[in-house]
Amino acid sequence: MRTIFWSAPEGQVSSPAAGGSVTIEEIVLPSNRHVVQMFGGAVVDEQLVVDGRVYIKGALVPAAIAPMMDVNTWVEIDPAAATSNSPIAQQVAYLTSPVTSPLGAVSPETGNQQAVPAGEVTIGGRMCTVYTFGSGGIGYELAIDGSDLPCRLVMSASGTANVTLYEFNVPGLVLTAPDLATPPAP
């Protein structure tokens, strides 16, 4: 599975802004995960989990792991060493957490809202039925394909939209560990 997330002005949700922030997450079951954070089209951070081993490179490395390390160097993190007082503990906990269904955990307040069909849209080559729902100033637009898989989720509030695109069974998606990773400096 691959998800692509960005924020945009409400109503401009078809693609991320050229100079904006985008997060791409790729998951290969059962537990391999790759997260790429980009800004203005340039990769800022990458986090990778392959067979339980965690690797990170980018701005997060000198900021929170090893101040003298280059941003282009993969650093292997021992998940057991990322305790609660570690500056990257929350990120390591997320990266190593069990993979769940993208819409598997919905709050009772959201789940109890009536979804209204709002037409069809093609997203990533898939024909998707759009449903809208929301209350309290927060609106949702959920597009679902013919296999009942999500295509896109848009959450809008106060003129801003958070957009997540979903892709499944991505051809050629394989996650492999970096050839060379450096343990962080003590």
N, C-alpha and C positions, 0 to 999 in steps of 0.2 A: 504494500500500500504506500502511496505517496500523498502527503497533504502539502498544500501551498497556502500560506497565511499572509495577509496584509491588511492594513487599514487604509481607508479612502474616504473622501467626502461621500455622504449618502447619495445614492443614485449613480455613482461612478464606480461600479463594482465589476466591470467586465475584465479588467486587468490591473495589475499594480502600477502605480505611478513610476515613471522612469527613475526618479531620484529618491524613491521611498525605500522603506524597510520591508523586507520579505523574509519569511522563515519557511524553509522547506524541510519536511521530515519524511524520511523513508524508513519503512519497516519491512523486514523480511522475517517471517515467523520461523522459529518460535520467539526469539528475543533479540535479534540483531536490529540495531537502530542507528540512523545517521541523521543528524540535525545540522543544517547549514543556515547561518544567519547572514543576510546580505543587506547592504545599504548602498543605494545608488548604483546597483549592479555589481558591486565588488563584494567578495566574500570577506566578512569581518571575523566570524568564528565558525569552527566546525567541531562537532562532537560526534564520536563514533563508538558504538559498542558492538563487538564481534565476539561471540562465544564467551560472554561474561567479562571480557577485558575492555576497559574504557580508555579511549584515546581522545585528546583534545588539542586543537591548535587554533591560533588566532589571538585576538586582543585579550581574551580571558586568561591566557597563559601568563603573560607578564603582570596583568592586573591582580590575579588572585592565586596563582600557583607558584611561579618562579620568575621574579622580577627581571632577572638577567637573561631570560630565555627569549629567543627570536620568535616572532609571531608565525613564522612559516615552519616551525619545528613541531612535529607531533610529540606530545608528552603522554606517556602512559600513566594512568591514575589507578592506584589500588583502591577499589571500592571500599574495602574494609578500613582503610586509613582516612576516608572522607567522613570523619565523625561530625557530630553536630557543631563543633567549634571550627570546622574547616570552612573557608570562604566559598568552597564549591560543593558543599555537602548536598544542598537542595538539588543542584543540577545533576550530580551523580546519582542521587536517589531517584530522580525522574528517569534518567537514562537506563537505569537497571531495574526499574519497576516492570511488573508484568504488562504485556501489551493487552489493551482492552479494545472492545468495539468502539468505533469513533463516536457513536451516539448512544452508547450503552448506559451511561449515567446521566439521567435527566431529572432535574428537581421536580418534586410533586407539583409545584406551582406552574412550571412550564409544561409538564406532561398533561395537566388537566385543562389546558387551553384548547379551544377548538381551532383546528387547522382548516383553512379555506382554500380550495383549489384556485390557482391564479394563472393557469395556462401552462404552456410547455416552452422549454428552451433547450437548445443544443449546447452541451458543455463537454469539451474534450472529445467530440465525436459521438457522444451519447445523448439520446433524446431523453429529457428529464421532465417530470411533472413537478411544477412549482406549487408549494403550499405556503401560505402566510399565516402568521399568528403573532400574538403579543399583547401586552398590556403594560400600564404604568410607564409609558414613554419608551419602552423597549420593544422594537419590532423584529420579527424573525422572518426570513424567507428560506425555506428548505426545499431544495430540488432533489428528487429521488428518481433513479432510473428504473427501467422495467424489471430489474432483478432485485428491487427494493434496497439498492445500495445508494448512499448519499453521493450526489454530484457536487453540491455546493451548499454551504450554510452561510447566510448573511445575517449578522446581528447589528441592528441600527439603533442609535440613540444620540440625541443632541447633535444631529447633523453629521455624525461620523458612522461609518460602517466598518465592521470587522468581517473580513471575508475568508472563508476556508474552502478551497477546492479539494476534492477527493478523487484519487485515481486508484484503481485496483488491478491486480495481476499485471503490473507494469512489465512489458517485455524487456528482458535483459537486465533487470534489477538484481544485482548481486552485491552484497556488502562484504568487503575483505579488509583485514587489518592492514595498516600501513607497513611497508617493507622495513622501515626503521623508525623506532620511537625511542625517545629519551626519557629516562626516569627523571622526575623533577629534582632540582637541587634541594639539599637538606634545609 
